[in-house]
């Protein structure tokens, strides 16, 4: 759903304040979404869905303010692209480690190996969701990766 902000409704200074507040809100929502995805429970999935909606709306507001006023996330929060990249790298590394553990667990044809593989599948699914989330986040913040 498109967000329209009538430029005549606020001064440049008011728009800048609204923009900075929206960016801070977006960071808070990202952190909450990271927690919700990490839980991988029904409550986490419900929270994640609500957060995605709120992040979408906040992201639209940010993009509209950038379009109309020429604001730039990298000028206001230059560190956030690096932080999103770091989270993406961390989760990608963790995913690779979990996948290696899964290969080892599957090679052990015992009840313990099967139980370990089942637990790892759960962790891998959670981590894959986090990798996808932080990949989109890094893209939003203008990451180079």
C-alpha positions as CSV (number, residue, x, y, z in Angstrom):
1,X,0.0,0.0,0.0
2,X,1.5,3.3,-1.0
3,X,2.2,5.9,1.5
4,X,1.8,9.5,0.5
5,X,3.1,12.4,2.5
6,X,1.9,15.8,1.4
7,X,5.1,17.9,1.3
8,X,3.2,21.0,2.2
9,X,2.0,19.4,5.4
10,X,5.4,19.8,7.1
11,X,8.5,21.9,7.0
12,X,11.9,20.4,6.0
13,X,12.9,20.5,9.7
14,X,9.8,18.6,10.8
15,X,10.2,16.1,7.9
16,X,13.9,15.5,9.0
17,X,12.8,14.9,12.6
18,X,10.0,12.5,11.4
19,X,12.6,10.8,9.1
20,X,15.1,10.3,11.9
21,X,12.3,9.0,14.3
22,X,11.2,6.6,11.6
23,X,14.7,5.3,11.1
24,X,15.1,4.7,14.8
25,X,11.7,2.9,14.9
26,X,12.8,0.8,12.0
27,X,16.0,-0.3,13.8
28,X,13.8,-1.2,16.9
29,X,11.5,-3.2,14.7
30,X,14.5,-5.0,13.1
31,X,15.8,-6.0,16.6
32,X,12.3,-7.2,17.6
33,X,12.0,-9.1,14.4
34,X,15.3,-10.8,15.0
35,X,14.1,-11.9,18.4
36,X,10.8,-13.1,17.1
37,X,12.5,-15.1,14.3
38,X,15.0,-16.6,16.7
39,X,12.2,-17.9,18.9
40,X,10.7,-20.1,16.1
41,X,7.6,-20.6,18.2
42,X,3.9,-19.9,17.4
43,X,4.2,-16.7,19.5
44,X,7.3,-15.8,17.6
45,X,5.6,-16.4,14.2
46,X,2.6,-14.3,15.2
47,X,4.9,-11.5,16.4
48,X,7.0,-11.8,13.3
49,X,4.0,-11.3,11.0
50,X,2.8,-8.2,12.9
51,X,6.4,-6.8,12.9
52,X,6.7,-7.4,9.1
53,X,3.6,-5.3,8.6
54,X,4.8,-2.5,10.8
55,X,8.3,-2.6,9.2
56,X,6.7,-2.4,5.8
57,X,4.7,0.7,6.7
58,X,7.7,2.3,8.4
59,X,9.9,1.4,5.4
60,X,7.4,3.0,3.0
61,X,7.3,6.2,5.1
62,X,11.1,6.3,5.1
63,X,11.3,5.8,1.3
64,X,8.6,8.5,0.7
65,X,10.5,11.0,2.9
66,X,13.7,10.2,1.0
67,X,11.9,10.6,-2.3
68,X,10.3,13.9,-1.4
69,X,13.0,15.5,0.7
70,X,16.1,13.9,-0.6
71,X,17.1,12.4,2.8
72,X,19.6,9.6,2.9
73,X,19.8,6.8,5.4
74,X,23.5,6.6,5.1
75,X,23.9,10.2,6.2
76,X,21.7,9.7,9.3
77,X,22.8,6.2,10.3
78,X,25.9,5.3,8.4
79,X,26.7,2.5,10.8
80,X,23.5,0.6,10.2
81,X,24.5,-0.9,6.9
82,X,27.6,-2.4,8.5
83,X,25.5,-3.7,11.4
84,X,23.1,-5.4,9.1
85,X,26.0,-6.8,7.1
86,X,27.5,-8.1,10.4
87,X,24.2,-9.8,11.4
88,X,24.0,-11.4,7.9
89,X,27.6,-12.6,8.1
90,X,27.0,-14.0,11.6
91,X,23.9,-15.9,10.7
92,X,25.3,-17.1,7.4
93,X,28.4,-18.5,9.2
94,X,26.1,-20.1,11.8
95,X,24.0,-21.7,9.0
96,X,27.1,-23.2,7.4
97,X,28.2,-24.6,10.8
98,X,24.8,-26.1,11.4
99,X,24.7,-27.6,7.9
100,X,28.2,-29.2,8.6
101,X,26.9,-30.6,11.9
102,X,23.8,-31.9,10.1
103,X,26.1,-33.8,7.6
104,X,28.0,-35.3,10.5
105,X,24.8,-36.2,12.4
106,X,23.3,-37.9,9.3
107,X,26.5,-40.0,8.9
108,X,25.9,-41.5,12.3
109,X,23.2,-44.1,11.7
110,X,22.0,-44.3,15.3
111,X,19.1,-43.1,17.3
112,X,21.3,-40.4,18.8
113,X,22.3,-39.3,15.3
114,X,18.7,-39.2,14.1
115,X,17.7,-37.2,17.2
116,X,20.6,-34.8,16.6
117,X,19.7,-34.4,13.0
118,X,16.0,-33.6,13.9
119,X,17.1,-30.9,16.3
120,X,19.6,-29.5,13.8
121,X,16.8,-29.3,11.1
122,X,14.9,-27.0,13.5
123,X,17.9,-24.8,14.1
124,X,18.8,-24.7,10.4
125,X,15.2,-23.6,9.5
126,X,15.4,-20.8,12.1
127,X,18.8,-19.7,10.9
128,X,17.7,-19.7,7.2
129,X,14.9,-17.3,8.2
130,X,17.3,-15.0,9.9
131,X,19.7,-15.1,7.0
132,X,16.9,-14.1,4.6
133,X,15.7,-11.4,7.0
134,X,19.2,-9.8,7.5
135,X,19.8,-10.1,3.7
136,X,16.8,-7.9,3.1
137,X,17.7,-5.6,5.9
138,X,21.3,-5.1,4.5
139,X,19.7,-4.3,1.2
140,X,17.3,-1.8,2.8
141,X,20.2,0.0,4.5
142,X,22.2,0.2,1.3
143,X,24.7,-2.5,2.0
144,X,27.4,-3.1,-0.7
145,X,27.1,-6.9,-0.3
